[in-house]
Amino acid sequence: MSAFSKYRHAFLVGLQSNLVYRWNFAIRAAFSLFHLVVIFVLWGAAFQGKTQIGSFDLGQTMTYFIMILMLQFFIGAFSEDYQISEEIRNGLINQFLLKPINYFLYRISIFCAARLVSGLLALIPLALILPLLSHHLTLPWDPWRLALGLPAMAMSALIQFTIAYCFGLLTFWFLEIQSFIILSFAIETLLGGQVFPLDLMPSWLFEISKYLPYYYQMYFPVSIFTGRLNDPMQALAGLGIQAFWVVVLLGCANLLWKRGLRRHTAVGG
Amino acid sequence: MKLLGYIRLWLACARYSVMRTMMFRFDTLMWALVELFWMSVNILTIEVIYSHTDSIAGWNEYEMLLLVGTAMIMQRLFMGFFWSNLFELGRNVRTGHFDFFLAQPGNPLFMVSTRKLDIDGLANVFVAASVVVFAAHKLDLHPGFLDIALYVVLLAIGLVIHYSTMVLVVSLTFWIVKTEGLEGTYFTMYEFSRLPRQAFKGVNNFVFVYALPVVIVSNAPARTLLHGPQPDLMLWLFGAAAAWFSLAVFVFNRGLRRYASASS
């Protein structure tokens, strides 16, 4: 079996199993919708008597948050860390050690399938509420945004997945990793720009954040798409830093995997 | 069982929880950090927005901080006293372990709700309280003993509302077995309690301020501390707590009747 077709099968299995968990998807979508209401109420009130906050108007701010929410369904890693942790803990991982399958590639194939399903499903409720939102949305349509935004989005997905993968691998050392995951989730949510647009922070903090991996796991592609980043050269430079972080994180994942396996003991007959 | 018996039972559970915490010190520390960090995220959001505007729905920065602090105190109290108990209730009903609670000599709702205390959640109540104290200091508020007592009473009533809504959510497990993930409703709903009531308009005002108690629960105590006793808000909060608690008990008991164990 060629390497490609191996992981294609993993991808297809991932597709099927994710279509089964529609209930989980529905709950997540409902939570996201309520979260969007909180954002509308809060920012709507903050914009009262003001036309601009941080040189963006209410429409642009809402577009930013809606885009974040959408992209989460396409590129966000939400339970991959738990799944990997679970596979290590209950020994399911042992079968991969005996077969010519790369565990990282196997998991990422499933991740891609899962996000394809959740992303496409998320388009349905979005299409339904679009008439309500359309007067809030202002998307700039320059061709370069798509040309640079899509690769940025792909690398964001890779960063998100690899961080989750690394946290999952911590199970080799710690029995319970939930607290690590939620702590890291808080940092990622904040510095990824999901709580507020990062450009609203004091400028020195914003400059620092541009060198951290979190900036590239959500804020970066969203700012390209929604017009918070308007200089193609700057976006190109951003892609460079993003690629650097992808390499670093893949290196970490590889190191953790090798070190972790040394501690791992497979029991059973 | 008499009231005194319940109190003794609760104290025994509390003692057991403290012992457990001492056994898993690293874990407790991690969880306390997690909560601390999430609280900082909420406060940072306020700071960032107020660095660009002076008022949100008529609330200035420190008034807003006091509101967020109030919402956080209540959420930490709920997390400390009830969260893991109610979270496990859903799981136990699904797996059939719930039988264990039914076999105990006491009110089932009391037994499931008070089994564990999370010390880490309770520790962060002090952090949240210091946010309120800081905001009150910045606002130059000088609440008297009675004002503070009233604030504490309103917090306790608010805690009843938090508890009741979560009991309602997990009671759904009696009807729909597949409710994993539904517990997250709690966090989603109480995101609203960090917002000032005046920010809600139209449909949102109807749903989140009037129909659901998620906004009033924090706004009533915060307003009381800011502007002195507000009889209408107090009455509203008390009425909401009574109504939601009754509904929760009713639905839980209805669910109990449907519960048919899961063991073989």
Boltz contact constraints between the chains, C-beta under 6 A:
constraints:
  - contact:
      token1: [A, 24]
      token2: [B, 181]
      max_distance: 6.0
  - contact:
      token1: [A, 27]
      token2: [B, 181]
      max_distance: 6.0
  - contact:
      token1: [A, 31]
      token2: [B, 184]
      max_distance: 6.0
  - contact:
      token1: [A, 31]
      token2: [B, 188]
      max_distance: 6.0
  - contact:
      token1: [A, 34]
      token2: [B, 188]
      max_distance: 6.0
  - contact:
      token1: [A, 38]
      token2: [B, 191]
      max_distance: 6.0
  - contact:
      token1: [A, 41]
      token2: [B, 195]
      max_distance: 6.0
  - contact:
      token1: [A, 41]
      token2: [B, 199]
      max_distance: 6.0
  - contact:
      token1: [A, 41]
      token2: [B, 200]
      max_distance: 6.0
  - contact:
      token1: [A, 41]
      token2: [B, 204]
      max_distance: 6.0
  - contact:
      token1: [A, 42]
      token2: [B, 195]
      max_distance: 6.0
  - contact:
      token1: [A, 45]
      token2: [B, 56]
      max_distance: 6.0
  - contact:
      token1: [A, 45]
      token2: [B, 57]
      max_distance: 6.0
  - contact:
      token1: [A, 45]
      token2: [B, 199]
      max_distance: 6.0
  - contact:
      token1: [A, 46]
      token2: [B, 49]
      max_distance: 6.0
  - contact:
      token1: [A, 46]
      token2: [B, 53]
      max_distance: 6.0
  - contact:
      token1: [A, 46]
      token2: [B, 56]
      max_distance: 6.0
  - contact:
      token1: [A, 53]
      token2: [B, 52]
      max_distance: 6.0
  - contact:
      token1: [A, 54]
      token2: [B, 52]
      max_distance: 6.0
  - contact:
      token1: [A, 179]
      token2: [B, 30]
      max_distance: 6.0
  - contact:
      token1: [A, 179]
      token2: [B, 31]
      max_distance: 6.0
  - contact:
      token1: [A, 179]
      token2: [B, 34]
      max_distance: 6.0
  - contact:
      token1: [A, 182]
      token2: [B, 34]
      max_distance: 6.0
  - contact:
      token1: [A, 183]
      token2: [B, 34]
      max_distance: 6.0
  - contact:
      token1: [A, 183]
      token2: [B, 37]
      max_distance: 6.0
  - contact:
      token1: [A, 186]
      token2: [B, 37]
      max_distance: 6.0
  - contact:
      token1: [A, 186]
      token2: [B, 38]
      max_distance: 6.0
  - contact:
      token1: [A, 186]
      token2: [B, 41]
      max_distance: 6.0
  - contact:
      token1: [A, 190]
      token2: [B, 41]
      max_distance: 6.0
  - contact:
      token1: [A, 195]
      token2: [B, 45]
      max_distance: 6.0
  - contact:
      token1: [A, 196]
      token2: [B, 45]
      max_distance: 6.0
  - contact:
      token1: [A, 196]
      token2: [B, 48]
      max_distance: 6.0
  - contact:
      token1: [A, 200]
      token2: [B, 48]
      max_distance: 6.0
